[in-house]
Amino acid sequence: MTKRLTTSAMIASFADADQPTSPAPFGHALASVAGENEEVVGMTADLGKYTDMHVFAEKFPDRYYQMGMAEQLLFGAAAGMAEVGYVPFAATYSVFATRRAYDALCLDIAEPGHNVNIVGGLPGLTTGYGPSHQATEDVAILRAMPGLTIVDPCDSVDIEQAVPAMAADPGPTYLRLLRGKVPTVLDEYDYRFELGKAKRLRDGRDAVLVSSGLMTMRALRAAEQLSEHNVDVAVVHCPTIKPLDEATLLHEADSDRLLVTLENHSVVGGLAESVASALVRNNAARGLLPIGLPDEFLEAGALPTLHERYGLSTDQVVRRVLDGLG
């Protein structure tokens, strides 16, 4: 009998059953930063509960602003607050931040270089609600925006360390938010988040997996399974997609190992194309195997089923790497 995979479609967990998790790491990290910096404010477009901003709101109600379902207004108000010295964190869903309010983000926030931190929930394939809520192209939309830093954290450790770094950075940042009960993975790898830096988590002689976001935890699990096939795999985590840590990636690519990119994003315009561009511009062009979401609108359904169907599951990563090694 085939096991039926089910999960809540809207705000669903992508954690494996045996993974430890941390509740609302973004909300707790923001509250901690706000306790040290009274200029930090939290803002949302009617999605406080669903972006973990409610944790901040409960602790700092006088510094929490509910702007209603109007992302353009949210970003415009956040820009105004940054103009007079505040450090806003503005939270909504990624699809609304990028598709609905692009112009406000560009001209109100990025062009003047304000320290506004856009927090985008449901990035990539982290909801089963279909194209209206699946932000599978958010990185592609924002990569060309001058001066905007793009952060794609792996787990609760990454988020907890990224939030204070974002608050301290003087320019605008976009965070691909993982919310709710977020897996805790990187505590086992002597990891420290640094804005703009990639980190090798594991070395290997046969292939190097360059990953961002939740796909780093899948890369680490795939590396363990590949060892059972006598395949030794390195894993390099890129929590910052822009600016990309080209020096580290060029060093890792300077070998005859299979080079694989893994991302919770369309294969168009995301991490894979960022890495390929860096290789070409630095006269280090070589082939790479991109693992990511297809260039299409995805179906609705249960997350485990969708991750398996669209190639983000650990088993699918293992299969693709073995096929790539021939």
URQUITA-V665914 format. One line per field, one symbol per residue. ss: DSSP state (h for helix, s for strand, l for the rest). phi: phi as a letter, one per 20 degrees, with the letter a starting at -180 (. if undefined). burial: I if it has 24 or more other ideal C-beta (glycine too) atoms within 12 Angstrom, else O. A space follows every 10 residues. Layout:
BEGIN
ss->???
phi->???
burial->???
END
This chain:
BEGIN
ss->llllllllll llllllllll ssslhhhhhh hhhhhhllls ssssllllhh hlhhhhhhhl hhhsssllll hhhhhhhhhh hhhlllssss ssshhhhhhh lhhhhhhhhh lllllsssss slslllllll llllsllhhh hhhlllllss sllllhhhhh hhhhhhhhll llssssllll sssllhhhll lllllllsss ssllllssss slllhhhhhh hhhhhhhlll llssssssls sslllhhhhh hhhllllsss ssssssllll hhhhhhhhhh hlllllllss ssslllllll llhhhhhhhl lllhhhhhhh hhhhhl
phi->.ffeecafff ddedffgeef ccflffgfff fffffecfef cdcbdmcgfe cmffffffec ffddceemeb fffgffffff ffgdofdedd dbfgfffeee cgffffeedf femfeddedd elfmddbeen gfceeecffg fegefgmeed dcfebffgfg efgffffeff dfcddefdcm eegdcffecl ecfcgncecf ebeaeebced cclfffffff ffffffffem ddcecdedfd ebfeffffff ffeeaeffdc dcbeagfend fgffffffff fdlcgafbde daefeafeee qfggfffffd nefgfffgff fffffm
burial->OOOOOOIOII IIIIIIOOIO IIIIIIIIII IIIIOOIOOI IIIIIOIIOI IIIIIIIOOI OOIIIIIOOO IIIIIIIIII IIOOOIIIII IIIIIIIIII IIOIIIOIII OOOIIIIIII IIIIIIIIIO OOIIIIIIII IIIOIOIIII IIIIIIIIII IIIIIIIOIO IIIIIIIIII OIIIIIOOIO IOIOIIIIII IIOIOIIIII IIIIIIIIII IIIIOIOOOO IOIIIIIIII IIIIIIOIII OIIOOOIIII IIIIIIIIII IIIIIIIIIO OOOOOOOIII IIIOOOOIOO IIIIIIIOOI IIIIOIIIOI IIOIIO
END
